[in-house]
């Protein structure tokens, strides 16, 4: 048996039925794992909720496989999954089209003054008293040149941008002018016009962008984060934005979500703020369903699964 614990506002019952049709698998939709203790011994696989707790995992004695609906798995009990030798796979790759559109939209909004234009439109004000720039020859630094970063590099190339990538394992990648080790982060931030955070959240990357890193950015540079909020020291970022030490920030993720009403980020004119929606689109669920269906087929046939997470690295 496979448990589907995704909320219906993310994976509708119709889509869950489609997953059953695609696979023929015994998939049970549940809202709360603890309400179904009578069947948990039969569960071999699970599509868990966003926050999968260790005590929920412990209830499933015969669990063999966890399939994340997201790419990030930092909200799962990774150590307990590793100790029990359970397979963990994620949905890496299905979010690249919409997330990279979102990022380029934020960058274009800063480049072409779209945010102040929208504000002044409401006031029926005709003026061009804000900065306008172009993306040609501007430098984009992609911190985390994984599957999403590769798609972003291609789109940035179409705007004639220079693209630098940072990743744990250095390799030549198409559409990147250069790929550097993550250890070169501080040096690379000095010349970047747009710093895009796409790295996974692990114990090593938490607080990756802090006071010292922000101080290295150019005054007219923009930080964009569509990865995870805790990768950036939010308090230090707010200070840098309030003091005008960087041009602005495009943020889809935050240290606390929903973003508290008292956060200064709501009122900053140099911030584009979206409610963690970068991974959703009219095509994302269909890609997710096809990926998960293929992994269910492989699981049933005892074949190697797609997107297996390295439980030591956390991604």
N, C-alpha and C positions, 0 to 999 in steps of 0.2 A: 504493500500500500504506500501511496505517496500523499503527503499532506500538503495542501496549498493554503498558506496562511496570509497571503497578500490581501490587504484591504480592498474591498470592492470598488472604491473610488480610483484605485490604481489598476487592478486587474478585475474587470467586470465579470459577472457570472457567465455572460455570453462568451467572453474570451476564455474563461476557464473551461467551458463546455467545448470550445474549439480545440483546446489543448488535449482534452480527452478524445475528441474525434481524430486528431492528428496522430495520437499514440496508441489508442486503445487501452491505455493504462488505467488502473484503479486509483483515481485521484479524488480525495475527499477534501472539500472546502471547509475550513474551520476558522472561526473568528478568534478563539482562545484555546490554546493547546491544552491548558489545564482542565478545561471543561470536557475533555475527551480521553480521560485516563484509561477507560475501558478498552480502547482500541490501540493504544500507543505501542503495545508489544508487537503489533502487526506492521508498524511503520518502518520501512526500509529507507525511505528518502523523504526529503522535506524541502519545500520552497518557503523559507521562514519569514516571519514578520521583519520589519526594518530593524528592530532591536530584539535580537535572539538571545535569551538569557541562559546562563549555565544551568539553572535549575530546570528549565524547560528541556534542555538537551538531555539532562540526567534521567528524565522520565521515559525516554525512548531507548530501551535496552538493545534493540536490534538495528538501530540506525546505521546505515552504511554510507549515505551520501547526502550532502547539503548543497542545494542549488540556489545561489543568491540571485535575486531579481535585479540587483544593482551591480555596479562594477566594484565599488568599495565594500569591504567586509570588516571595517574597523569596529562595528557595533556587534560583532559576533564573539562568542567565547572561544577564541582561536586556540588557546592553550589546551582547553578541554577537548576540542575537536582533534587536535594533534595527538594528545595522549591516547585517545580511543581509536586512532588510525582511521578516522572517518574522512572520506573524500570531500573536499570543498571546491566547488566551481563557481565562477562569477559570470556576469553578463557583459564582460568587457567587449567593446567593439560596437555594441548596438546603440550606444549613446553618441558616437562620434559625429554623425551628420548634424543633429540638432544642437549639440553643445558647441560645436565650432561655428555654427551660424550665430548662436547667442554671443559668443566671444567677439566675432567680427562685427556684430551689430553694436556692441558696447564700444569697441575701438572706433568704429565709424562715427558714433555719436559724439565721442570726444574730439575726433579729428575735424569734423565738419560743424561743430557747434550746434548740434541738434537739440540738446537739452535746454540751453538758454533760449533757443529759437522757439521751442514749444512753450516755455514759460512766457515769453514776450508775445507770442501769438494770442494767448488768453487775455493779455492786457491791450491788444490791438496796437502794439508798439512796433514801429518800423525802424530798426537800427541794426548796425553790425559792429557793436562795440565789444566783441569777444574774439578770442583767438581762433583762427582758421588755419588748418594745415592739410597736407596731403600725406598719403601713406608711401608713396614712391621713395625708395631708399631709406625708409625708417627701419629701425632694428627691432625685431620682436624676439624676446627671450622666452623660450618655452621651458619651464621648469617641470620636467617629467615628460620626456619625449616618447611616450608609449603610443598605444593605438589611437587615442584621441589627438595627441600631439602631432602624429604623422598626417592626419587629415587636416589639422589646422595649418600645418606648414604648407601644404598644397594650396590652401585657400589664400594664405598670406602671400605666397608666390604670385598668385594671380593679380595681386595688388602691387607687385614689384617691390615687396618688402625684403629686407635681409633677415634671414631666420637662423637663430642660434638655438641649439637644443642642449639640455642637460639631462643626463640619465646615468643610472648606476653602472651600466655596462656600455662603454663607448663603442660605437660602430658607425659606419657611414650609412646615412639614410637619405633617400630621395627627398628633394625640396628643401633640405637643410643646407645652409652654407657651411655650417660647422656643428659638430656634436662634441660636447665636452663632458668630463666627469662632474658629478654633482658637487664634488669638493671645490670646483671652480665657480660656485655660485656668486660669491661676493665680487670677484673680479668681473664676471660677466654682467652683473647688474649695473656697473658703472657706465656702460655705453648704451644700454637698452633704452628704447623709447617706450616700449610696452613690455611689461613683465607679466607673463601669463602663468598662473599656478595650476598645474594639472597633476602634481605628484600624489601618490597614495598617502593616506594618513597612517603612519606607523610610529612606534616609540622613537625611532630615529628622526622622523620628519616633523614631529609635533614642534611647533614654534620655529619652524625653519626660517621664516621671515620675521625678524625681530628688529629691535632698535638699531643695531649696527648695520643690518642689511638695508633697511629703509634709508639710513643716512647716506648710503652709497649711491642711491638713485639720483638721476638728474632731476632738476627742479621741474622740468616740463614733461617728466615721464609719468606714465599711468600704470597702476597695478590692477590686474584682473585676476580674480580668484573664482574658479568654478570647480574646485576640487573638494576640499573640506575646510571649514572655518578655522579649526585649531592649528592649521599649518601656518597661519599668520597671527602674530601677537596683536590682537585687535585694539588693545589700549594704545599701543605704540603707533599703530596705523592711524587711529583717530587723531592723535596728537600731530602726526606728520601732515594730515589733511587739514586740520584746523589752523596750523601754522603756515600752510602753503609751502611746505618743504618738498612736496610732490604735486603734480598737476591734479591728479584725481585717482579714483578707484572705481572699478566695476565689480560689484560683489553679488554673488548668487548664493553664497554660503557664509555662515557666521558661527561664532563660538557657541552661542546659544540660539536654538531655533524652536519656535518662532523668535525673531529678533525682538527683545523686550521694548516696550513703548518708550522707556526712558533712555534708550540708546541714542547718543548724539549723532549716530550715522543717519537717522531719519531726516535730520534738519540740515545736513551739509549739502551745499550747492554743487560741490565738486565730486559727488558720489552718485553713481547709478546703482540702485538697489533693486534686486528682484528676489522673490521668495522661494529660493531653491527650486526653480522650475526649469533650469537649463537642460535637464536630462529628459524632459517630456516633449512629445510632439505627436502629430497625427500618424507618424510611421514607426515610432519607437516600440510600441507594444507588439506590433506585428513581427518586428525583427526579434524581439525577446521571445515570443512564442515559438518562432522557428528554431531559435538556438536551443531553447529548453526542450522542445520536442525532439530535436536531434540527439540531445544528451540523454533523454529518457530512452530513446531507441538504443543508444549505445550501452546504457546501463542494463537494459533488458537482455542485450546480447553479449554482455561482459566484455565490451570493447573499451578502449581508452576514451575518456571523456574530454570534451573541449573546455578550454579555459580553466584548467586545474590551478588552484591557488597554492603558492609556496607558503606553507604554514609557518615556516621559520621567518620569512621576510614579511609576511602579512599581506601579500598581493600577488 
